[in-house]
């Protein structure tokens, strides 16, 4: 059901008049109807009723489904303000059978494939970091960024496919807004205010006074890339900068994103880290992958592995790290991989008193 909602919200293809929605959505509604019938409860009357009555108005605790108590579904909704909720999106990311189809776009795979063929894994990392740090580019900045790697013609093509001209409906008085906290582009509402796409910013009211940029000739990152590259990438980049401030040399997305970062200090101490910006620890536990076995003379060799969670994700979530450890088979199979908050891990690392660097290659 969650994957069908996410797919429906981002559908850009030809509309099938007989069934103008994802087949998985229909399958989810059918299975929910069976669960209702078994309990003698009224079932959704169709996809429309399911989307607008069940997903948008009925908390998950009222559904005839059985959840592990650690899933903490309680008052969660699958749809908020006509868009899939963060809870909904995390169910999709945690489901291994649908995550690649929904979240792994053809563009991401293409960038990886070309970078591998060229023997330039740094290109993939540069692309990821650009999309995370610069979601709005002026006309001049777009030209400058496209000219960064003139020896790689595909680079300019990737940027053309990653960014789009700012549409008029996303502007206000000739300006486009960028959130000061998460650096994502914002959307104007009918009251002359700006809305940030980040759930974190909405919850903590960050970026209420946005940075305004001229919209004329500007380009913005595609909305789907904001959702599954730029927003998750902000905590990764901030974490890397935090380690670099303590003297580490931090390589981003080594091994084509086998890890988010490998940080090495001059004395040889090195850690491999995956930063996980998830709201629900139960769903995060289902998505954790095996850490790569990089040791010895491997260019990304590390001595300790960590799953790092932003501290504000654990605030108000009873036993977040305990639930994560309990339900992750990957962590059970890799006892050398530890779990910590981002802030805690940074404080545990050496501090040389001199800055290091954040880079994209060995």
MILUMDO-498559 format. One record per residue (C-alpha): x, y, z. Coordinates in pm, whole numbers, padded with zeros to 5 digits, always signed. Layout:
N
XYZ/...
***
This chain:
362
+00000+00000+00000/+00279+00241+00091/+00474+00173-00228/+00159+00222-00434/+00093+00560-00270/+00450+00678-00328/+00441+00565-00688/+00104+00733-00742/+00230+01062-00600/+00524+01075-00843/+00359+00918-01150/+00459+01100-01468/+00383+00842-01733/+00085+00772-01957/-00242+00743-01769/-00426+00413-01810/-00790+00517-01814/-00900+00175-01691/-00662+00185-01393/-00480+00520-01359/-00278+00411-01056/-00009+00167-00952/-00107-00203-00948/+00049-00233-00603/-00206+00015-00471/-00490-00206-00593/-00319-00514-00449/-00283-00340-00112/-00650-00237-00113/-00754-00593-00199/-00551-00739+00088/-00681-00476+00330/-01037-00565+00224/-00969-00931+00308/-00838-00828+00653/-01155-00623+00708/-01379-00912+00601/-01207-01150+00842/-01285-00914+01130/-01635-00827+01012/-01544-00462+00949/-01642-00232+00661/-01378-00241+00387/-01264+00042+00157/-01514+00090-00125/-01236+00151-00375/-00897+00311-00427/-01035+00663-00386/-01196+00577-00052/-00878+00402+00060/-00655+00701-00028/-00866+00989+00101/-01051+00827+00391/-00818+00556+00518/-00472+00694+00437/-00544+01063+00496/-00782+01044+00793/-00760+00708+00971/-00462+00651+01204/-00286+00319+01154/-00384+00198+01503/-00745+00180+01375/-00660-00046+01082/-00735-00422+01107/-00365-00507+01082/-00124-00650+01337/+00205-00464+01399/+00500-00537+01621/+00472-00302+01923/+00817-00162+01836/+00681-00043+01500/+00514+00240+01695/+00234+00294+01441/-00011+00455+01687/-00147+00776+01533/+00055+00758+01212/-00112+00849+00881/+00004+00732+00537/-00102+01057+00371/-00052+01411+00505/-00147+01723+00310/-00214+01510+00001/+00141+01366+00002/+00285+01038+00133/+00390+01091+00494/+00742+01031+00617/+00609+00718+00789/+00468+00597+00455/+00795+00664+00272/+00996+00476+00533/+00776+00169+00493/+00865+00175+00124/+01237+00219+00189/+01231-00067+00439/+01062-00310+00196/+01338-00476+00000/+01107-00603-00274/+00986-00256-00377/+01256-00010-00271/+01461-00042-00590/+01158+00010-00811/+01026+00315-00625/+01338+00494-00507/+01625+00388-00728/+01574+00594-01041/+01717+00519-01382/+01928+00834-01353/+02099+00714-01033/+02181+00381-01194/+02304+00551-01510/+02540+00780-01318/+02682+00481-01130/+02723+00274-01448/+02902+00547-01641/+03128+00635-01348/+03220+00266-01310/+03292+00231-01681/+03520+00536-01666/+03693+00413-01351/+03587+00738-01182/+03389+00658-00865/+03459+01015-00754/+03218+01140-01023/+02927+00967-00855/+03026+01118-00518/+03066+01466-00669/+02722+01437-00828/+02561+01328-00501/+02728+01607-00305/+02629+01871-00558/+02265+01764-00550/+02267+01767-00170/+02435+02104-00129/+02288+02302-00420/+01920+02240-00489/+01880+02577-00666/+02127+02705-00926/+02121+03041-01101/+02175+03045-01478/+02543+03133-01429/+02591+02870-01156/+02434+02606-01380/+02686+02681-01653/+02974+02676-01406/+02868+02343-01259/+02821+02184-01601/+03175+02289-01693/+03338+02130-01386/+03437+01810-01568/+03487+01901-01932/+03667+01571-01993/+03347+01383-01901/+03069+01479-02146/+02816+01279-01946/+02855+01514-01650/+02668+01800-01817/+02397+01559-01929/+02353+01437-01571/+02297+01792-01451/+02046+01858-01728/+01855+01551-01612/+01889+01633-01242/+01771+01996-01253/+01472+02161-01417/+01384+02524-01490/+01201+02681-01196/+00829+02673-01288/+00623+02991-01238/+00401+02826-00977/+00708+02779-00753/+00792+03148-00749/+00660+03448-00561/+00727+03803-00680/+00996+03673-00912/+01181+03488-00636/+01238+03127-00539/+01301+03040-00174/+01565+02814-00021/+01531+02685+00335/+01812+02818+00555/+01826+02494+00755/+01812+02208+00504/+01896+02410+00188/+01604+02265-00010/+01385+02470-00239/+01052+02573-00091/+00702+02604-00235/+00474+02906-00195/+00126+02858-00052/-00185+03061-00114/-00111+03295+00177/+00222+03420+00049/+00419+03190+00280/+00684+02931+00192/+00667+02559+00274/+00979+02346+00321/+00973+01982+00199/+01167+01862+00505/+00965+01698+00781/+01235+01803+01026/+01204+02170+00936/+00825+02152+00959/+00840+01989+01303/+01097+02227+01449/+00995+02535+01249/+01338+02582+01097/+01381+02814+00803/+01071+03024+00868/+01254+03317+00705/+01387+03164+00383/+01672+03280+00163/+01525+03432-00152/+01694+03399-00490/+01604+03544-00833/+01394+03289-01019/+01469+03422-01367/+01680+03163-01549/+01728+02955-01232/+01710+02577-01212/+01595+02363-00921/+01659+02001-00831/+01389+01759-00943/+01140+01688-00665/+01207+01312-00664/+01580+01375-00624/+01509+01615-00337/+01319+01337-00164/+01567+01053-00183/+01905+01218-00243/+01918+01578-00119/+01716+01550+00202/+01880+01227+00328/+02214+01368+00214/+02206+01674+00442/+02278+01481+00766/+02545+01281+00580/+02722+01594+00462/+02691+01769+00799/+02831+01461+00973/+03128+01453+00733/+03195+01821+00796/+03182+01756+01171/+03450+01486+01143/+03662+01700+00911/+03653+01978+01172/+03822+01731+01409/+04106+01664+01166/+03977+01368+00965/+04002+01312+00594/+03650+01206+00503/+03578+01023+00175/+03211+01046+00076/+03015+00756-00075/+03313+00520-00118/+03257+00210-00328/+02964+00373-00508/+02774+00429-00184/+02870+00102-00013/+02902+00334+00289/+02818+00699+00335/+03165+00792+00459/+03506+00659+00560/+03698+00895+00790/+04071+00856+00850/+04299+01045+01090/+04675+01096+01038/+04758+00831+01300/+04573+00567+01096/+04254+00548+01302/+03963+00503+01059/+03588+00448+01081/+03328+00345+00824/+02987+00502+00872/+02634+00484+00738/+02425+00784+00845/+02059+00688+00880/+01813+00977+00896/+01501+00775+00980/+01209+00864+01200/+01106+00504+01279/+01375+00272+01426/+01174-00045+01357/+01159+00032+00986/+01521+00144+00980/+01627-00190+01131/+01474-00374+00832/+01675-00168+00582/+02029-00186+00724/+02269-00356+00485/+02590-00548+00543/+02898-00333+00580/+03175-00395+00323/+03477-00593+00441/+03747-00335+00370/+04068-00402+00555/+04444-00425+00511/+04569-00216+00220/+04227-00143+00079/+04206+00233+00005/+03894+00258+00223/+04010+00029+00504/+03851+00112+00840/+03889-00032+01188/+03539+00030+01327/+03194+00046+01168/+02903+00259+01284/+02538+00326+01212/+02491+00693+01304/+02147+00844+01364/+02087+01220+01400/+02015+01294+01764/+01686+01470+01701/+01550+01147+01549/+01592+00971+01883/+01433+01252+02084/+01084+01154+02197/+01124+00801+02057/+01138+00559+02348/+01431+00319+02311/+01520+00420+01954/+01869+00265+01953/+01750-00040+02149/+01475-00110+01895/+01724-00064+01613/+01967-00319+01759/+01688-00563+01846/+01527-00583+01502/+01825-00556+01265/+01946-00893+01136/+02240-00712+00972/+02356-00580+01311/+02313-00924+01468/+02537-01068+01195/+02796-00790+01234/+02865-00741+01605/+03163-00519+01515/+02922-00256+01377/+02804-00023+01653/+02506+00211+01677/+02533+00571+01800/+02383+00913+01747/+02569+01143+01509/+02656+01386+01788/+02779+01109+02018/+02997+00954+01748/+03159+01286+01654/+03247+01347+02020/+03398+00999+02051/+03636+01056+01760/+03983+01212+01792/+04016+01587+01765/+04344+01725+01634/+04262+02091+01668/+04328+02141+01297/+04076+02090+01015/+04085+01796+00778/+03885+01772+00455/+03578+01623+00290/+03665+01463-00042/+03525+01230-00308/+03802+00983-00374/+04095+00787-00234/
***
